[in-house]
Amino acid sequence: MPVLWSYMPIRTATEDDTDAILQIAQQSWKTDYPEILTRETAEEAVTDWYTPEQIVAELHKSQARILVAEREDTVIGFAHATWNNTEGEGYILRIYVHPEHRRENVGRELLEQTCAGLAEQGIERINAMVLVENKPGNAFYERFGFEHADERETIIGDEPHPENRYVLERPFELDGD
């Protein structure tokens, strides 16, 4: 996948990035969800969704990609997307930036690269899911032109939580600052 101009390297993740991805996920959940989820529920979700084995398995799937953003040879964010060529649908499962590197356009660059990669796969529509109560996450997708499609339910730590689904139709032109 060609990388668009970026002031920070963004590349496809490798197995060597597994620990950094896990750490970013843990820090993001601790920062983003203290008012939404109990600490135990957040820790359980990270443990359920982000095992080293799961990350490695995603790296080897033919219709999945994990990108990482680096600054000074340190991974500071990642994006995880999957797609279904038959349906022409892409799914941004996660874009997480380490809390110390937020407000530095890392999320935007990961989003741009993810959208470009999905376009290369022939995807016509990108879906992004965010917990309803995650106000910064919802604002992120809205700022870049994703349209609210519907609300669904997801299970985190055996508890149901409402989740917004946002959609961006091709051509993937991101709005925002």
C-alpha positions in Angstrom: 0.0 0.0 0.0 1.6 3.3 -1.0 1.8 5.8 1.9 0.6 9.3 1.3 2.8 12.2 2.4 3.0 12.2 6.2 5.2 14.0 8.7 5.3 10.8 10.7 5.8 7.3 9.3 2.7 5.2 9.0 3.2 1.7 8.0 1.6 -1.8 8.1 2.1 -3.3 11.5 4.3 -6.4 12.0 4.4 -8.9 14.8 7.2 -6.8 16.4 4.5 -4.1 17.0 2.2 -6.4 19.1 3.4 -5.1 22.5 3.1 -1.5 21.5 -0.4 -2.0 20.1 -1.4 -3.7 23.3 0.0 -0.8 25.4 -1.7 1.8 23.3 -5.1 0.0 23.6 -4.7 -0.3 27.4 -3.8 3.4 27.8 -6.6 4.5 25.5 -9.2 2.5 27.3 -8.0 3.8 30.7 -8.1 7.4 29.4 -11.3 7.2 27.3 -13.7 5.1 29.3 -13.4 5.8 33.1 -16.8 7.5 33.2 -18.4 4.9 30.8 -17.0 1.6 32.0 -15.7 0.3 35.3 -11.9 -0.2 35.4 -12.5 -3.9 35.7 -14.8 -4.0 32.6 -12.3 -1.9 30.6 -9.5 -4.2 31.6 -11.6 -7.3 30.7 -12.4 -5.8 27.3 -8.7 -5.1 26.5 -7.8 -8.6 27.6 -10.7 -10.1 25.5 -10.1 -8.1 22.4 -6.3 -7.5 22.4 -4.3 -10.7 23.1 -1.0 -11.0 21.3 -2.4 -14.0 19.5 -5.4 -12.1 18.2 -3.2 -9.2 17.0 -0.9 -11.6 15.2 -3.9 -13.4 13.6 -5.3 -10.1 12.3 -1.9 -9.3 10.8 -2.1 -12.4 8.7 -5.7 -12.1 7.5 -6.1 -11.3 3.8 -8.9 -8.9 4.4 -7.6 -7.0 7.4 -4.9 -4.4 8.0 -3.4 -2.8 11.1 -1.4 0.3 10.5 0.9 1.9 13.1 2.0 5.6 13.4 5.5 6.2 14.6 7.4 9.1 16.1 11.1 8.8 16.8 10.9 5.0 16.2 8.2 4.6 18.8 4.7 3.4 17.9 2.2 6.1 19.1 -1.0 5.0 17.5 -2.7 2.3 15.4 -5.7 1.7 13.2 -7.4 -1.7 12.6 -9.6 -2.2 9.6 -11.2 -5.1 7.8 -13.2 -5.4 4.6 -15.5 -7.5 2.6 -15.0 -7.3 -1.1 -18.2 -9.1 -2.0 -20.3 -6.4 -0.1 -17.9 -3.5 -0.9 -17.9 -2.7 2.8 -15.0 -1.7 5.0 -14.9 -1.5 8.7 -12.7 0.7 10.9 -12.7 -1.3 14.1 -10.3 0.9 16.0 -8.2 4.0 15.7 -6.3 4.6 19.0 -3.6 7.1 19.7 -1.6 7.0 22.9 -3.0 9.8 25.1 0.3 11.6 25.3 0.2 12.1 21.5 -3.4 13.2 21.0 -4.1 16.6 19.3 -1.1 16.0 17.0 -3.1 14.9 13.9 -2.0 11.3 14.5 -5.6 10.0 14.4 -6.3 12.0 11.2 -3.3 10.6 9.5 -4.2 7.0 10.5 -7.8 7.6 9.3 -6.5 9.0 5.9 -4.2 6.1 5.4 -6.9 3.6 6.4 -9.4 5.1 4.0 -6.9 5.2 1.2 -6.1 1.5 1.8 -9.7 0.5 1.8 -10.2 2.5 -1.4 -7.4 0.5 -3.0 -9.3 -2.7 -2.1 -12.3 -1.4 -4.1 -14.4 -0.6 -1.0 -17.4 1.7 -1.6 -18.5 2.3 2.0 -16.6 2.5 5.2 -18.3 1.8 8.6 -16.9 3.0 11.9 -18.2 2.0 15.3 -17.9 4.0 18.5 -19.6 3.6 21.8 -22.4 6.2 22.1 -20.9 7.5 25.4 -17.5 8.1 23.9 -18.0 11.7 23.0 -14.5 12.4 21.6 -14.7 9.3 19.5 -18.0 10.2 18.0 -16.9 13.8 17.4 -13.8 12.5 15.6 -15.7 10.7 12.9 -18.3 13.4 12.6 -15.5 16.0 12.1 -14.2 14.1 9.1 -17.5 13.8 7.3 -18.8 10.4 8.5 -22.6 10.3 8.7 -24.4 8.7 11.7 -26.2 5.6 10.3 -27.7 3.9 13.3 -27.2 2.7 16.8 -26.5 -0.9 17.7 -25.6 -2.8 20.8 -22.2 -4.3 21.6 -21.2 -6.5 24.6 -18.3 -5.4 26.8 -17.5 -7.5 29.8 -20.9 -9.3 29.6 -22.8 -6.0 29.6 -24.6 -4.4 26.7 -23.5 -0.9 25.6 -25.0 1.2 22.8 -22.7 1.8 19.9 -23.0 4.3 17.0 -22.3 3.2 13.5 -20.9 5.9 11.2 -20.7 5.6 7.4 -18.5 7.3 4.8 -19.4 6.7 1.1 -16.9 6.7 -1.7 -15.2 9.0 -2.8 -13.5 9.1 0.7 -12.9 12.8 1.1 -12.3 13.7 4.7 -13.6 17.0 6.0 -12.3 18.5 9.1 -9.4 20.8 10.0 
